[in-house]
Amino acid sequence: MQEFPPPPRAEEFSELIKKRLEEARASGGTRETVSVDWNGQPLHVEVIDLPVSGLYFNPGTHRIRAQKSHEPQKEKVLDSEPWSTESQSYLHHLLQADPADPRRRDPDFDKLRDSLQQFGQNDPGLVTHYGIVVNGNTRMAALRELGEQSMRVGVLPESFTWRDINAVELALQLRKDHRRDYSYINRLLAMEEQASLGRTPEAIAREFRIRPATYHQERWILSTIRELIERSKTAAGVTLRLVDFEGDQEKLKELHRLYEKVAATDRDRAEVLKETRLAAILLGFAKTDIRYIDDVFVEKDYLTAALPSGLTATADSAAPAATAVPGLGVAVPAPSTPVLAARELNDRILRAKAATAPAGGEGFTDASRSEAQQLVDEAKAAFDNAIEVAGRDARVRKRKQLAPARLADACAVIDQCVTDLVQARATRTLDEEAFDEAVLKLKGSLTKLAQQAARGGSHHGDGVTWLAEAVALETADD
C-alpha cells in the first residue's frame, strides 16, 4: 500500500474545509451527512460544497490500479509526483477510459456524465481534510467535463491515515448500491491489498461478498497473471501489463477449475494443460474454443502436429535432473519434458505479445516488431488448426456416447418409476389404465430400439442379444 505526501497548498485548502464545516454547523437546521463503514462501525461525516478546481484525484484509488500501467512513463511520474498537472490529467484520462482498453472511452462514463448533467449530483462524494477525493473520483471527472464549479462531499476526520482512506474507499465501493463496479483486475488487487494488511481469507471473502473458495481462486489467478507478466519481459525490458488480462476473467476461472481437477491425479499433465490454455488466452481465442483444450487435447498432443518447425521445442529431449534440497537429503523432481516444452512455447508467445502490444513500441525496431507479430500469427494459426481437429474429434466422441448416455438416463427414470409404482399401489392411488398405456408405449420404444441395435452386425454383446431375443419372443407370441 503506497502512501503519498500532502498535495500542494494542503494546509490552505484544509483551512477552507474547516471554515465551511463551521459555517454548516452554525447555519442551524438539519445538516446533510454521509455514512461510511470504518472498523466495522458506521461513521457519519458532514457534507459541504467544495470547489472542484481545488480537489485532487486520489492517486491510490483502487478503481484504476491495473490501468495505471497503460502508459509506463506516465505511471512513473504518477508514482513520484502524484499531484502534478501531468499526473492528475493522466488519472482523469484513466477514470473516463474503458478498463479493458484505456485507449477507448468507457460508455458507462458517458452515461454517468449524462445523468449528472440531467439530474445533478444525487450522492455526495468523500474527501480527506486536504481535498483528496476518496469516493467519487469518476463523478469528479464527469463534473469537470461538464464545467461544474463545485462538488458536494463528506469530509473524513483529519486523523485518517492512508490505510484508513483505502479501507473506507473499499468499503464504499463494495456496497451493493455502488454506481460503477471496479474492473476485474482492480478487484483482485484490492483483495491482495487486504491480505497484505493481515486480514484472513474468510474476512476478505465476507467483505467482497464471495465464498472463501472463490477468494482462493482469485488469488491463484492474480498470482498466475503476475507470473506471466514477469515471464513476458523482453530484452528491452518491455512486459505485458495487468490491464492486458482485464477481459479474461471467465477464461481464467475455467482454467483454474480444470487445472485443480487434473492436478489431483496428474500434476505434469495439469501444468501442460495450464500452459497451453494460457497461450490460447494470450492469442485471443474465444472461451468456447479454449474449452477444447482439455486433458484429452494434451493426451493426444494435437498441438505438436500443428506447430510449424520454428515453434517446436528446442529444449533437450532428455528429462532434466531433480533438484537437491541442501541439508535435507531429498530431491525435488524437475518438470517433465512436455512441461518444459509447453513453458518454452508459452514464453516465446508471451515475449512476442509484449513486443506487439500498444505499449511495447519503445525499444523495438520495425523489423523486430514485425518478427514478433509473425510469431504470434504462426502460433495462432497452429492453435486454430489444433483446436479445430480437437473439436471435430470431440463431436465424434459425443455422438458415440450420446445413445448410451440417453439409455442410461432412461434406466434411471424407470428405476424411479418402480419406486413411484410401489408407493402408488401402497396408497391405492395408481391409475391402472394410464399405467397400462404407458407400458405399451415402452414396449413400442423397446421394439424400435431392438431393431436398430440389431443392425450393427452379427456379433453383439450380451445386452443387445438379450434385447433382440426378448423382442423377437414377444413378436412371435403376438
BELSULUR-V510084 format. One record per residue. N is the residue number from 1. RES is the residue in three letters. PHI is phi in whole degrees, -180 to 180 (999 if undefined). Layout:
N:RES:PHI, N:RES:PHI
//
This chain:
1:MET:999, 2:GLN:-85, 3:GLU:-108, 4:PHE:-118, 5:PRO:-73, 6:PRO:-61, 7:PRO:-72, 8:PRO:-58, 9:ARG:56, 10:ALA:-63, 11:GLU:-65, 12:GLU:-64, 13:PHE:-70, 14:SER:-62, 15:GLU:-64, 16:LEU:-61, 17:ILE:-62, 18:LYS:-63, 19:LYS:-63, 20:ARG:-70, 21:LEU:-66, 22:GLU:-65, 23:GLU:-63, 24:ALA:-65, 25:ARG:-72, 26:ALA:-81, 27:SER:-73, 28:GLY:78, 29:GLY:78, 30:THR:-81, 31:ARG:-99, 32:GLU:-77, 33:THR:-132, 34:VAL:-129, 35:SER:-99, 36:VAL:-131, 37:ASP:-91, 38:TRP:-141, 39:ASN:56, 40:GLY:79, 41:GLN:-122, 42:PRO:-72, 43:LEU:-121, 44:HIS:-102, 45:VAL:-119, 46:GLU:-80, 47:VAL:-108, 48:ILE:-137, 49:ASP:-93, 50:LEU:-131, 51:PRO:-66, 52:VAL:-61, 53:SER:-65, 54:GLY:-94, 55:LEU:-89, 56:TYR:-121, 57:PHE:-65, 58:ASN:-79, 59:PRO:-68, 60:GLY:-103, 61:THR:-61, 62:HIS:-68, 63:ARG:-65, 64:ILE:-127, 65:ARG:-63, 66:ALA:-72, 67:GLN:-76, 68:LYS:-57, 69:SER:-80, 70:HIS:-55, 71:GLU:-124, 72:PRO:-55, 73:GLN:-66, 74:LYS:-69, 75:GLU:-64, 76:LYS:-62, 77:VAL:-65, 78:LEU:-62, 79:ASP:-71, 80:SER:-92, 81:GLU:-134, 82:PRO:-65, 83:TRP:-100, 84:SER:-70, 85:THR:-60, 86:GLU:-63, 87:SER:-68, 88:GLN:-66, 89:SER:-67, 90:TYR:-65, 91:LEU:-62, 92:HIS:-59, 93:HIS:-62, 94:LEU:-66, 95:LEU:-68, 96:GLN:-102, 97:ALA:-96, 98:ASP:-67, 99:PRO:-57, 100:ALA:-79, 101:ASP:-150, 102:PRO:-62, 103:ARG:-74, 104:ARG:-107, 105:ARG:-84, 106:ASP:-84, 107:PRO:-58, 108:ASP:-65, 109:PHE:-67, 110:ASP:-65, 111:LYS:-64, 112:LEU:-64, 113:ARG:-62, 114:ASP:-65, 115:SER:-65, 116:LEU:-65, 117:GLN:-68, 118:GLN:-83, 119:PHE:-112, 120:GLY:81, 121:GLN:-87, 122:ASN:-79, 123:ASP:-113, 124:PRO:-72, 125:GLY:-83, 126:LEU:-147, 127:VAL:-133, 128:THR:-84, 129:HIS:-70, 130:TYR:-101, 131:GLY:89, 132:ILE:-89, 133:VAL:-75, 134:VAL:-94, 135:ASN:-132, 136:GLY:114, 137:ASN:-60, 138:THR:-66, 139:ARG:-63, 140:MET:-67, 141:ALA:-61, 142:ALA:-69, 143:LEU:-63, 144:ARG:-66, 145:GLU:-65, 146:LEU:-81, 147:GLY:79, 148:GLU:-69, 149:GLN:-93, 150:SER:-139, 151:MET:-141, 152:ARG:-81, 153:VAL:-143, 154:GLY:-88, 155:VAL:-113, 156:LEU:-72, 157:PRO:-59, 158:GLU:-65, 159:SER:-81, 160:PHE:-65, 161:THR:-94, 162:TRP:-64, 163:ARG:-64, 164:ASP:-63, 165:ILE:-60, 166:ASN:-64, 167:ALA:-64, 168:VAL:-67, 169:GLU:-61, 170:LEU:-63, 171:ALA:-62, 172:LEU:-68, 173:GLN:-72, 174:LEU:-91, 175:ARG:-64, 176:LYS:-70, 177:ASP:-100, 178:HIS:-68, 179:ARG:-83, 180:ARG:-148, 181:ASP:-65, 182:TYR:-63, 183:SER:-70, 184:TYR:-59, 185:ILE:-65, 186:ASN:-67, 187:ARG:-65, 188:LEU:-62, 189:LEU:-66, 190:ALA:-66, 191:MET:-64, 192:GLU:-62, 193:GLU:-63, 194:GLN:-64, 195:ALA:-66, 196:SER:-67, 197:LEU:-86, 198:GLY:92, 199:ARG:-78, 200:THR:-77, 201:PRO:-56, 202:GLU:-64, 203:ALA:-68, 204:ILE:-66, 205:ALA:-60, 206:ARG:-62, 207:GLU:-66, 208:PHE:-90, 209:ARG:60, 210:ILE:-133, 211:ARG:-81, 212:PRO:-55, 213:ALA:-62, 214:THR:-67, 215:TYR:-59, 216:HIS:-65, 217:GLN:-63, 218:GLU:-65, 219:ARG:-66, 220:TRP:-63, 221:ILE:-64, 222:LEU:-64, 223:SER:-62, 224:THR:-65, 225:ILE:-63, 226:ARG:-63, 227:GLU:-64, 228:LEU:-63, 229:ILE:-62, 230:GLU:-64, 231:ARG:-72, 232:SER:-82, 233:LYS:-63, 234:THR:-91, 235:ALA:-62, 236:ALA:-83, 237:GLY:85, 238:VAL:-84, 239:THR:-133, 240:LEU:-68, 241:ARG:-122, 242:LEU:-56, 243:VAL:-66, 244:ASP:-68, 245:PHE:-107, 246:GLU:-63, 247:GLY:-95, 248:ASP:-106, 249:GLN:-55, 250:GLU:-68, 251:LYS:-63, 252:LEU:-71, 253:LYS:-67, 254:GLU:-65, 255:LEU:-61, 256:HIS:-61, 257:ARG:-63, 258:LEU:-70, 259:TYR:-61, 260:GLU:-63, 261:LYS:-66, 262:VAL:-73, 263:ALA:-63, 264:ALA:-64, 265:THR:-119, 266:ASP:-151, 267:ARG:-65, 268:ASP:-64, 269:ARG:-64, 270:ALA:-63, 271:GLU:-66, 272:VAL:-62, 273:LEU:-61, 274:LYS:-61, 275:GLU:-63, 276:THR:-69, 277:ARG:-67, 278:LEU:-62, 279:ALA:-63, 280:ALA:-65, 281:ILE:-64, 282:LEU:-62, 283:LEU:-82, 284:GLY:86, 285:PHE:-73, 286:ALA:-71, 287:LYS:-59, 288:THR:-66, 289:ASP:-74, 290:ILE:-64, 291:ARG:-63, 292:TYR:-72, 293:ILE:-85, 294:ASP:-125, 295:ASP:-66, 296:VAL:-69, 297:PHE:-58, 298:VAL:-71, 299:GLU:-62, 300:LYS:-86, 301:ASP:53, 302:TYR:-61, 303:LEU:-70, 304:THR:-57, 305:ALA:-68, 306:ALA:-91, 307:LEU:-72, 308:PRO:-69, 309:SER:-59, 310:GLY:-71, 311:LEU:-113, 312:THR:-73, 313:ALA:-64, 314:THR:-104, 315:ALA:-68, 316:ASP:-60, 317:SER:-70, 318:ALA:-73, 319:ALA:-67, 320:PRO:-69, 321:ALA:-75, 322:ALA:-71, 323:THR:-98, 324:ALA:-78, 325:VAL:-97, 326:PRO:-59, 327:GLY:85, 328:LEU:-106, 329:GLY:71, 330:VAL:-125, 331:ALA:-127, 332:VAL:-92, 333:PRO:-58, 334:ALA:-79, 335:PRO:-59, 336:SER:-71, 337:THR:-60, 338:PRO:-59, 339:VAL:-65, 340:LEU:-62, 341:ALA:-65, 342:ALA:-66, 343:ARG:-68, 344:GLU:-62, 345:LEU:-63, 346:ASN:-65, 347:ASP:-61, 348:ARG:-65, 349:ILE:-67, 350:LEU:-59, 351:ARG:-67, 352:ALA:-67, 353:LYS:-65, 354:ALA:-64, 355:ALA:-70, 356:THR:-98, 357:ALA:-67, 358:PRO:-55, 359:ALA:-90, 360:GLY:-100, 361:GLY:-68, 362:GLU:-70, 363:GLY:88, 364:PHE:-125, 365:THR:-83, 366:ASP:-60, 367:ALA:-66, 368:SER:-69, 369:ARG:-66, 370:SER:-64, 371:GLU:-65, 372:ALA:-65, 373:GLN:-64, 374:GLN:-64, 375:LEU:-63, 376:VAL:-61, 377:ASP:-64, 378:GLU:-65, 379:ALA:-64, 380:LYS:-65, 381:ALA:-64, 382:ALA:-65, 383:PHE:-63, 384:ASP:-61, 385:ASN:-66, 386:ALA:-64, 387:ILE:-67, 388:GLU:-64, 389:VAL:-64, 390:ALA:-63, 391:GLY:-66, 392:ARG:-64, 393:ASP:-65, 394:ALA:-64, 395:ARG:-66, 396:VAL:-65, 397:ARG:-62, 398:LYS:-67, 399:ARG:-64, 400:LYS:-64, 401:GLN:-94, 402:LEU:-67, 403:ALA:-63, 404:PRO:-59, 405:ALA:-66, 406:ARG:-67, 407:LEU:-66, 408:ALA:-63, 409:ASP:-62, 410:ALA:-64, 411:CYS:-62, 412:ALA:-63, 413:VAL:-67, 414:ILE:-65, 415:ASP:-59, 416:GLN:-67, 417:CYS:-63, 418:VAL:-60, 419:THR:-62, 420:ASP:-63, 421:LEU:-64, 422:VAL:-61, 423:GLN:-67, 424:ALA:-68, 425:ARG:-72, 426:ALA:-66, 427:THR:-102, 428:ARG:56, 429:THR:-116, 430:LEU:-76, 431:ASP:-87, 432:GLU:-61, 433:GLU:-65, 434:ALA:-65, 435:PHE:-66, 436:ASP:-64, 437:GLU:-64, 438:ALA:-66, 439:VAL:-66, 440:LEU:-63, 441:LYS:-63, 442:LEU:-62, 443:LYS:-59, 444:GLY:-62, 445:SER:-65, 446:LEU:-65, 447:THR:-63, 448:LYS:-65, 449:LEU:-64, 450:ALA:-65, 451:GLN:-63, 452:GLN:-74, 453:ALA:-66, 454:ALA:-74, 455:ARG:-78, 456:GLY:-72, 457:GLY:138, 458:SER:-89, 459:HIS:-105, 460:HIS:-117, 461:GLY:-76, 462:ASP:-63, 463:GLY:-66, 464:VAL:-66, 465:THR:-61, 466:TRP:-61, 467:LEU:-62, 468:ALA:-64, 469:GLU:-67, 470:ALA:-63, 471:VAL:-69, 472:ALA:-63, 473:LEU:-64, 474:GLU:-64, 475:THR:-67, 476:ALA:-64, 477:ASP:-65, 478:ASP:-68
//
